[in-house]
Amino acid sequence: GNTTAVSQTDMVNAVLNERRHELFFEEGHRWFDLVRTNTANAVLSVIPYKEVNWKPYMVLFPLDAQVLGKAPQLTQNPGY
């Protein structure tokens, strides 16, 4: 009720912004929102202390070597 959103896109952005503030310290919710909406690279690459070390492949986690050993059909995520 307290939003000025007039379209579906505006509403999604309003919800994501609310989640950004409300779930800031809540076990990675922000991270998963960034990855799910494909905005992690755009957001994290401009943070001063991250822009030096941030690489686009970091959106995906590396697969564990034991998992790769047990499932040869899997390949490691690029960059790892």
Biopython code that builds the backbone (N, CA, C, O; Angstrom):
import numpy as np
from Bio.PDB.StructureBuilder import StructureBuilder

atoms = [
    (1, "GLY", "N", (0.789, -1.199, 0.000)),
    (1, "GLY", "CA", (0.000, 0.000, 0.000)),
    (1, "GLY", "C", (0.835, 1.269, 0.000)),
    (1, "GLY", "O", (0.357, 2.319, -0.428)),
    (2, "ASN", "N", (2.076, 1.193, 0.473)),
    (2, "ASN", "CA", (2.921, 2.387, 0.579)),
    (2, "ASN", "C", (3.931, 2.472, -0.558)),
    (2, "ASN", "O", (5.090, 2.820, -0.331)),
    (3, "THR", "N", (3.515, 2.166, -1.748)),
    (3, "THR", "CA", (4.416, 2.234, -2.895)),
    (3, "THR", "C", (3.791, 3.061, -4.008)),
    (3, "THR", "O", (2.571, 3.185, -4.115)),
    (4, "THR", "N", (4.655, 3.612, -4.821)),
    (4, "THR", "CA", (4.185, 4.392, -5.967)),
    (4, "THR", "C", (4.345, 3.593, -7.257)),
    (4, "THR", "O", (4.232, 4.152, -8.348)),
    (5, "ALA", "N", (4.605, 2.292, -7.141)),
    (5, "ALA", "CA", (4.790, 1.438, -8.314)),
    (5, "ALA", "C", (3.521, 1.402, -9.149)),
    (5, "ALA", "O", (2.417, 1.241, -8.629)),
    (6, "VAL", "N", (3.703, 1.557, -10.463)),
    (6, "VAL", "CA", (2.556, 1.539, -11.373)),
    (6, "VAL", "C", (2.643, 0.416, -12.391)),
    (6, "VAL", "O", (1.706, 0.196, -13.159)),
    (7, "SER", "N", (3.762, -0.296, -12.401)),
    (7, "SER", "CA", (3.917, -1.406, -13.339)),
    (7, "SER", "C", (4.508, -2.602, -12.603)),
    (7, "SER", "O", (4.960, -2.485, -11.464)),
    (8, "GLN", "N", (4.500, -3.729, -13.257)),
    (8, "GLN", "CA", (5.059, -4.937, -12.657)),
    (8, "GLN", "C", (6.557, -4.749, -12.385)),
    (8, "GLN", "O", (7.049, -5.161, -11.334)),
    (9, "THR", "N", (7.274, -4.138, -13.315)),
    (9, "THR", "CA", (8.700, -3.893, -13.141)),
    (9, "THR", "C", (8.958, -2.989, -11.947)),
    (9, "THR", "O", (9.872, -3.234, -11.159)),
    (10, "ASP", "N", (8.147, -1.938, -11.816)),
    (10, "ASP", "CA", (8.278, -1.043, -10.662)),
    (10, "ASP", "C", (8.039, -1.788, -9.360)),
    (10, "ASP", "O", (8.741, -1.554, -8.375)),
    (11, "MET", "N", (7.063, -2.675, -9.342)),
    (11, "MET", "CA", (6.740, -3.432, -8.137)),
    (11, "MET", "C", (7.867, -4.399, -7.776)),
    (11, "MET", "O", (8.236, -4.521, -6.608)),
    (12, "VAL", "N", (8.411, -5.085, -8.783)),
    (12, "VAL", "CA", (9.533, -6.000, -8.529)),
    (12, "VAL", "C", (10.717, -5.219, -7.976)),
    (12, "VAL", "O", (11.356, -5.662, -7.022)),
    (13, "ASN", "N", (11.015, -4.074, -8.555)),
    (13, "ASN", "CA", (12.117, -3.247, -8.062)),
    (13, "ASN", "C", (11.860, -2.753, -6.643)),
    (13, "ASN", "O", (12.787, -2.679, -5.837)),
    (14, "ALA", "N", (10.621, -2.417, -6.333)),
    (14, "ALA", "CA", (10.273, -1.979, -4.975)),
    (14, "ALA", "C", (10.468, -3.112, -3.974)),
    (14, "ALA", "O", (10.976, -2.889, -2.875)),
    (15, "VAL", "N", (10.070, -4.317, -4.343)),
    (15, "VAL", "CA", (10.238, -5.478, -3.459)),
    (15, "VAL", "C", (11.716, -5.778, -3.258)),
    (15, "VAL", "O", (12.151, -6.017, -2.131)),
    (16, "LEU", "N", (12.494, -5.767, -4.337)),
    (16, "LEU", "CA", (13.935, -6.021, -4.224)),
    (16, "LEU", "C", (14.622, -4.964, -3.373)),
    (16, "LEU", "O", (15.528, -5.281, -2.601)),
    (17, "ASN", "N", (14.208, -3.729, -3.502)),
    (17, "ASN", "CA", (14.782, -2.665, -2.683)),
    (17, "ASN", "C", (14.423, -2.863, -1.208)),
    (17, "ASN", "O", (15.259, -2.658, -0.328)),
    (18, "GLU", "N", (13.192, -3.256, -0.946)),
    (18, "GLU", "CA", (12.777, -3.530, 0.435)),
    (18, "GLU", "C", (13.575, -4.701, 1.005)),
    (18, "GLU", "O", (14.027, -4.647, 2.148)),
    (19, "ARG", "N", (13.749, -5.760, 0.210)),
    (19, "ARG", "CA", (14.541, -6.907, 0.665)),
    (19, "ARG", "C", (15.985, -6.494, 0.918)),
    (19, "ARG", "O", (16.625, -6.991, 1.844)),
    (20, "ARG", "N", (16.494, -5.583, 0.092)),
    (20, "ARG", "CA", (17.869, -5.090, 0.263)),
    (20, "ARG", "C", (18.062, -4.462, 1.636)),
    (20, "ARG", "O", (19.095, -4.660, 2.275)),
    (21, "HIS", "N", (17.077, -3.714, 2.083)),
    (21, "HIS", "CA", (17.183, -3.043, 3.381)),
    (21, "HIS", "C", (16.803, -3.949, 4.548)),
    (21, "HIS", "O", (17.489, -3.958, 5.569)),
    (22, "GLU", "N", (15.745, -4.692, 4.413)),
    (22, "GLU", "CA", (15.240, -5.489, 5.524)),
    (22, "GLU", "C", (16.082, -6.735, 5.801)),
    (22, "GLU", "O", (16.196, -7.157, 6.952)),
    (23, "LEU", "N", (16.670, -7.323, 4.767)),
    (23, "LEU", "CA", (17.395, -8.582, 4.935)),
    (23, "LEU", "C", (18.911, -8.400, 4.829)),
    (23, "LEU", "O", (19.629, -9.337, 4.482)),
    (24, "PHE", "N", (19.385, -7.209, 5.126)),
    (24, "PHE", "CA", (20.794, -6.873, 4.923)),
    (24, "PHE", "C", (21.740, -7.853, 5.615)),
    (24, "PHE", "O", (22.728, -8.276, 5.015)),
    (25, "PHE", "N", (21.463, -8.214, 6.840)),
    (25, "PHE", "CA", (22.344, -9.108, 7.586)),
    (25, "PHE", "C", (21.788, -10.521, 7.721)),
    (25, "PHE", "O", (22.204, -11.260, 8.613)),
    (26, "GLU", "N", (20.879, -10.899, 6.876)),
    (26, "GLU", "CA", (20.191, -12.180, 7.018)),
    (26, "GLU", "C", (20.750, -13.272, 6.115)),
    (26, "GLU", "O", (20.149, -13.585, 5.087)),
    (27, "GLU", "N", (21.858, -13.843, 6.468)),
    (27, "GLU", "CA", (22.398, -15.071, 5.891)),
    (27, "GLU", "C", (22.382, -15.158, 4.369)),
    (27, "GLU", "O", (21.959, -16.180, 3.829)),
    (28, "GLY", "N", (22.815, -14.150, 3.679)),
    (28, "GLY", "CA", (23.001, -14.241, 2.243)),
    (28, "GLY", "C", (21.806, -13.973, 1.364)),
    (28, "GLY", "O", (21.884, -14.191, 0.155)),
    (29, "HIS", "N", (20.690, -13.503, 1.924)),
    (29, "HIS", "CA", (19.523, -13.232, 1.083)),
    (29, "HIS", "C", (19.863, -12.236, -0.021)),
    (29, "HIS", "O", (19.414, -12.396, -1.156)),
    (30, "ARG", "N", (20.643, -11.220, 0.295)),
    (30, "ARG", "CA", (21.018, -10.214, -0.699)),
    (30, "ARG", "C", (21.813, -10.861, -1.824)),
    (30, "ARG", "O", (21.576, -10.583, -2.999)),
    (31, "TRP", "N", (22.755, -11.721, -1.462)),
    (31, "TRP", "CA", (23.565, -12.404, -2.469)),
    (31, "TRP", "C", (22.691, -13.201, -3.429)),
    (31, "TRP", "O", (22.855, -13.107, -4.645)),
    (32, "PHE", "N", (21.774, -13.976, -2.893)),
    (32, "PHE", "CA", (20.918, -14.801, -3.736)),
    (32, "PHE", "C", (19.992, -13.943, -4.595)),
    (32, "PHE", "O", (19.701, -14.308, -5.734)),
    (33, "ASP", "N", (19.524, -12.805, -4.068)),
    (33, "ASP", "CA", (18.720, -11.893, -4.889)),
    (33, "ASP", "C", (19.545, -11.350, -6.053)),
    (33, "ASP", "O", (19.049, -11.265, -7.176)),
    (34, "LEU", "N", (20.802, -10.983, -5.792)),
    (34, "LEU", "CA", (21.662, -10.455, -6.858)),
    (34, "LEU", "C", (21.933, -11.511, -7.929)),
    (34, "LEU", "O", (21.899, -11.212, -9.123)),
    (35, "VAL", "N", (22.198, -12.728, -7.506)),
    (35, "VAL", "CA", (22.468, -13.794, -8.466)),
    (35, "VAL", "C", (21.202, -14.142, -9.245)),
    (35, "VAL", "O", (21.244, -14.295, -10.466)),
    (36, "ARG", "N", (20.075, -14.267, -8.538)),
    (36, "ARG", "CA", (18.812, -14.647, -9.183)),
    (36, "ARG", "C", (18.370, -13.608, -10.218)),
    (36, "ARG", "O", (17.804, -13.964, -11.252)),
    (37, "THR", "N", (18.625, -12.335, -9.944)),
    (37, "THR", "CA", (18.204, -11.274, -10.860)),
    (37, "THR", "C", (19.297, -10.892, -11.856)),
    (37, "THR", "O", (19.146, -9.943, -12.625)),
    (38, "ASN", "N", (20.405, -11.649, -11.832)),
    (38, "ASN", "CA", (21.516, -11.428, -12.747)),
    (38, "ASN", "C", (22.089, -10.014, -12.648)),
    (38, "ASN", "O", (22.461, -9.422, -13.661)),
    (39, "THR", "N", (22.159, -9.476, -11.431)),
    (39, "THR", "CA", (22.705, -8.139, -11.223)),
    (39, "THR", "C", (23.951, -8.144, -10.338)),
    (39, "THR", "O", (24.474, -7.079, -10.009)),
    (40, "ALA", "N", (24.432, -9.318, -9.950)),
    (40, "ALA", "CA", (25.585, -9.405, -9.041)),
    (40, "ALA", "C", (26.810, -8.715, -9.623)),
    (40, "ALA", "O", (27.472, -7.952, -8.920)),
    (41, "ASN", "N", (27.123, -8.962, -10.872)),
    (41, "ASN", "CA", (28.314, -8.347, -11.468)),
    (41, "ASN", "C", (28.202, -6.834, -11.523)),
    (41, "ASN", "O", (29.167, -6.132, -11.221)),
    (42, "ALA", "N", (27.057, -6.328, -11.899)),
    (42, "ALA", "CA", (26.878, -4.885, -11.996)),
    (42, "ALA", "C", (26.969, -4.213, -10.627)),
    (42, "ALA", "O", (27.553, -3.137, -10.505)),
    (43, "VAL", "N", (26.402, -4.832, -9.604)),
    (43, "VAL", "CA", (26.387, -4.240, -8.266)),
    (43, "VAL", "C", (27.750, -4.370, -7.596)),
    (43, "VAL", "O", (28.270, -3.392, -7.059)),
    (44, "LEU", "N", (28.333, -5.567, -7.620)),
    (44, "LEU", "CA", (29.566, -5.810, -6.875)),
    (44, "LEU", "C", (30.799, -5.219, -7.538)),
    (44, "LEU", "O", (31.777, -4.928, -6.848)),
    (45, "SER", "N", (30.787, -5.035, -8.834)),
    (45, "SER", "CA", (31.971, -4.513, -9.519)),
    (45, "SER", "C", (32.194, -3.027, -9.274)),
    (45, "SER", "O", (33.265, -2.516, -9.601)),
    (46, "VAL", "N", (31.231, -2.323, -8.715)),
    (46, "VAL", "CA", (31.409, -0.886, -8.457)),
    (46, "VAL", "C", (31.618, -0.557, -6.980)),
    (46, "VAL", "O", (31.772, 0.613, -6.629)),
    (47, "ILE", "N", (31.625, -1.565, -6.113)),
    (47, "ILE", "CA", (31.912, -1.339, -4.699)),
    (47, "ILE", "C", (33.427, -1.186, -4.578)),
    (47, "ILE", "O", (34.169, -2.085, -4.973)),
    (48, "PRO", "N", (33.896, -0.060, -4.038)),
    (48, "PRO", "CA", (35.341, 0.226, -4.038)),
    (48, "PRO", "C", (36.228, -0.905, -3.513)),
    (48, "PRO", "O", (37.246, -1.209, -4.136)),
    (49, "TYR", "N", (35.885, -1.527, -2.410)),
    (49, "TYR", "CA", (36.768, -2.567, -1.880)),
    (49, "TYR", "C", (36.608, -3.901, -2.592)),
    (49, "TYR", "O", (37.394, -4.819, -2.359)),
    (50, "LYS", "N", (35.600, -4.028, -3.458)),
    (50, "LYS", "CA", (35.417, -5.270, -4.214)),
    (50, "LYS", "C", (35.866, -5.141, -5.663)),
    (50, "LYS", "O", (36.265, -6.132, -6.274)),
    (51, "GLU", "N", (35.807, -3.936, -6.221)),
    (51, "GLU", "CA", (36.067, -3.785, -7.644)),
    (51, "GLU", "C", (37.467, -4.231, -8.042)),
    (51, "GLU", "O", (37.680, -4.638, -9.184)),
    (52, "VAL", "N", (38.425, -4.161, -7.125)),
    (52, "VAL", "CA", (39.786, -4.583, -7.431)),
    (52, "VAL", "C", (39.867, -6.100, -7.600)),
    (52, "VAL", "O", (40.571, -6.591, -8.483)),
    (53, "ASN", "N", (39.153, -6.835, -6.761)),
    (53, "ASN", "CA", (39.257, -8.285, -6.755)),
    (53, "ASN", "C", (38.067, -9.011, -7.372)),
    (53, "ASN", "O", (38.142, -10.220, -7.590)),
    (54, "TRP", "N", (36.983, -8.319, -7.657)),
    (54, "TRP", "CA", (35.783, -8.990, -8.162)),
    (54, "TRP", "C", (35.968, -9.420, -9.599)),
    (54, "TRP", "O", (36.399, -8.635, -10.444)),
    (55, "LYS", "N", (35.639, -10.678, -9.873)),
    (55, "LYS", "CA", (35.672, -11.220, -11.227)),
    (55, "LYS", "C", (34.308, -11.822, -11.528)),
    (55, "LYS", "O", (33.700, -12.424, -10.642)),
    (56, "PRO", "N", (33.807, -11.678, -12.754)),
    (56, "PRO", "CA", (32.465, -12.173, -13.085)),
    (56, "PRO", "C", (32.243, -13.663, -12.795)),
    (56, "PRO", "O", (31.126, -14.064, -12.469)),
    (57, "TYR", "N", (33.290, -14.484, -12.910)),
    (57, "TYR", "CA", (33.101, -15.908, -12.646)),
    (57, "TYR", "C", (32.744, -16.192, -11.190)),
    (57, "TYR", "O", (32.262, -17.281, -10.877)),
    (58, "MET", "N", (32.973, -15.231, -10.296)),
    (58, "MET", "CA", (32.730, -15.440, -8.871)),
    (58, "MET", "C", (31.242, -15.539, -8.521)),
    (58, "MET", "O", (30.894, -15.844, -7.380)),
    (59, "VAL", "N", (30.380, -15.287, -9.479)),
    (59, "VAL", "CA", (28.943, -15.454, -9.240)),
    (59, "VAL", "C", (28.629, -16.921, -8.967)),
    (59, "VAL", "O", (27.722, -17.235, -8.195)),
    (60, "LEU", "N", (29.379, -17.812, -9.600)),
    (60, "LEU", "CA", (29.207, -19.248, -9.378)),
    (60, "LEU", "C", (30.244, -19.726, -8.366)),
    (60, "LEU", "O", (31.391, -19.280, -8.388)),
    (61, "PHE", "N", (29.843, -20.623, -7.491)),
    (61, "PHE", "CA", (30.774, -21.205, -6.533)),
    (61, "PHE", "C", (31.547, -22.337, -7.202)),
    (61, "PHE", "O", (31.051, -22.951, -8.146)),
    (62, "PRO", "N", (32.769, -22.620, -6.715)),
    (62, "PRO", "CA", (33.486, -23.773, -7.257)),
    (62, "PRO", "C", (32.847, -25.064, -6.783)),
    (62, "PRO", "O", (32.282, -25.127, -5.691)),
    (63, "LEU", "N", (32.939, -26.081, -7.604)),
    (63, "LEU", "CA", (32.449, -27.396, -7.209)),
    (63, "LEU", "C", (33.541, -28.106, -6.417)),
    (63, "LEU", "O", (34.724, -27.993, -6.738)),
    (64, "ASP", "N", (33.146, -28.824, -5.400)),
    (64, "ASP", "CA", (34.079, -29.553, -4.556)),
    (64, "ASP", "C", (34.792, -30.643, -5.355)),
    (64, "ASP", "O", (34.175, -31.320, -6.177)),
    (65, "ALA", "N", (36.078, -30.807, -5.114)),
    (65, "ALA", "CA", (36.868, -31.805, -5.838)),
    (65, "ALA", "C", (36.333, -33.210, -5.615)),
    (65, "ALA", "O", (36.363, -34.028, -6.535)),
    (66, "GLN", "N", (35.842, -33.513, -4.418)),
    (66, "GLN", "CA", (35.285, -34.841, -4.153)),
    (66, "GLN", "C", (34.035, -35.098, -4.984)),
    (66, "GLN", "O", (33.815, -36.209, -5.465)),
    (67, "VAL", "N", (33.223, -34.066, -5.147)),
    (67, "VAL", "CA", (32.013, -34.200, -5.969)),
    (67, "VAL", "C", (32.404, -34.436, -7.421)),
    (67, "VAL", "O", (31.830, -35.289, -8.098)),
    (68, "LEU", "N", (33.388, -33.674, -7.896)),
    (68, "LEU", "CA", (33.839, -33.841, -9.277)),
    (68, "LEU", "C", (34.428, -35.238, -9.499)),
    (68, "LEU", "O", (34.262, -35.824, -10.569)),
    (69, "GLY", "N", (35.115, -35.765, -8.484)),
    (69, "GLY", "CA", (35.688, -37.098, -8.593)),
    (69, "GLY", "C", (34.643, -38.195, -8.652)),
    (69, "GLY", "O", (34.848, -39.217, -9.307)),
    (70, "LYS", "N", (33.527, -37.991, -7.974)),
    (70, "LYS", "CA", (32.466, -39.004, -7.942)),
    (70, "LYS", "C", (31.512, -38.890, -9.124)),
    (70, "LYS", "O", (30.792, -39.839, -9.436)),
    (71, "ALA", "N", (31.504, -37.751, -9.773)),
    (71, "ALA", "CA", (30.579, -37.530, -10.892)),
    (71, "ALA", "C", (31.372, -36.986, -12.084)),
    (71, "ALA", "O", (31.393, -35.775, -12.304)),
    (72, "PRO", "N", (32.016, -37.851, -12.846)),
    (72, "PRO", "CA", (32.886, -37.396, -13.938)),
    (72, "PRO", "C", (32.155, -36.631, -15.051)),
    (72, "PRO", "O", (32.800, -35.965, -15.860)),
    (73, "GLN", "N", (30.843, -36.717, -15.100)),
    (73, "GLN", "CA", (30.102, -35.979, -16.125)),
    (73, "GLN", "C", (30.033, -34.483, -15.795)),
    (73, "GLN", "O", (29.671, -33.677, -16.651)),
    (74, "LEU", "N", (30.377, -34.112, -14.558)),
    (74, "LEU", "CA", (30.381, -32.705, -14.174)),
    (74, "LEU", "C", (31.708, -32.065, -14.542)),
    (74, "LEU", "O", (32.743, -32.729, -14.575)),
    (75, "THR", "N", (31.666, -30.771, -14.817)),
    (75, "THR", "CA", (32.892, -30.023, -15.050)),
    (75, "THR", "C", (32.925, -28.851, -14.076)),
    (75, "THR", "O", (31.886, -28.337, -13.662)),
    (76, "GLN", "N", (34.130, -28.444, -13.722)),
    (76, "GLN", "CA", (34.295, -27.337, -12.792)),
    (76, "GLN", "C", (33.748, -26.052, -13.408)),
    (76, "GLN", "O", (33.860, -25.838, -14.615)),
    (77, "ASN", "N", (33.157, -25.202, -12.574)),
    (77, "ASN", "CA", (32.682, -23.907, -13.058)),
    (77, "ASN", "C", (33.857, -23.092, -13.583)),
    (77, "ASN", "O", (34.946, -23.150, -13.012)),
    (78, "PRO", "N", (33.659, -22.330, -14.662)),
    (78, "PRO", "CA", (34.754, -21.556, -15.260)),
    (78, "PRO", "C", (35.393, -20.602, -14.238)),
    (78, "PRO", "O", (34.707, -20.001, -13.412)),
    (79, "GLY", "N", (36.709, -20.484, -14.316)),
    (79, "GLY", "CA", (37.433, -19.567, -13.447)),
    (79, "GLY", "C", (38.029, -20.228, -12.215)),
    (79, "GLY", "O", (38.849, -19.617, -11.530)),
    (80, "TYR", "N", (37.640, -21.456, -11.919)),
    (80, "TYR", "CA", (38.157, -22.142, -10.730)),
    (80, "TYR", "C", (39.062, -23.281, -11.120)),
    (80, "TYR", "O", (39.590, -23.975, -10.252)),
]
sb = StructureBuilder()
sb.init_structure("model")
sb.init_model(0)
sb.init_chain("A")
sb.init_seg("    ")
for serial, (resi, resn, name, xyz) in enumerate(atoms, 1):
    if name == "N":
        sb.init_residue(resn, " ", resi, " ")
    sb.init_atom(name, np.array(xyz, "f"), 0.0, 1.0, " ", f" {name:<3s}", serial, name[0])
structure = sb.get_structure()
